[in-house]
Amino acid sequence: MFRLNLGSAILPRVQEIHVNSGVFGIALGLATLTSILIGAWPALRLSRADGMSREQSRGMSAGMSESTTQGLLVVAQVAMATTLLVGAGLVAHSLLKASTVNNGYEPSNVVALNLLIPFPYPVAHKVETIESLLTRFRAIPEIQAAGFSRMGCSSASN
């Protein structure tokens, strides 16, 4: 599993972003297979040995059908490239907008930590641990406030 290594100031909850290895492998395999097939198709067409030269074997109908096929391929490539460019632009715009959202607090004086309590602990033990930590944090004179959120301080659904 791959992880992004960006600062949390750029992307909130960056520790939750990862690339799924299975999906990455399938995408890489499909891209490789597609590249080989697309690259080999013209070579296979040119290597056809039917005894005649290319100009002599191509009649008017074969030339029209070939140019129509090539035209459709060009149109499909331009459509896919445009779709990918628009999608990339929208993703970049969304990331830019997400990085400028007002969180509702001044993040320069906020310290957030992830508390990982093992799953098999009973809920009462988890609540007791969290309350104990909050009591200790609130007892420190430099700390103005301490709180707990299940979703994190950068989440809109606190």
Residue pairs with C-beta under 8 A, 6 or more apart in sequence:
1 18
1 19
1 20
1 21
2 18
2 19
2 21
2 24
3 15
3 17
3 18
3 19
4 11
4 14
4 17
4 18
6 14
7 14
8 14
8 15
9 107
10 99
11 17
11 95
11 98
11 99
12 98
12 103
12 152
12 154
12 155
13 152
13 154
13 155
15 114
50 57
58 66
103 153
103 154
105 153
110 153
112 152
112 153
112 154
115 130
115 133
117 125
117 126
117 129
121 129
130 148
134 146
134 147
134 148
137 143
137 146
138 145
138 146
149 155
149 158
151 157
151 158
152 158
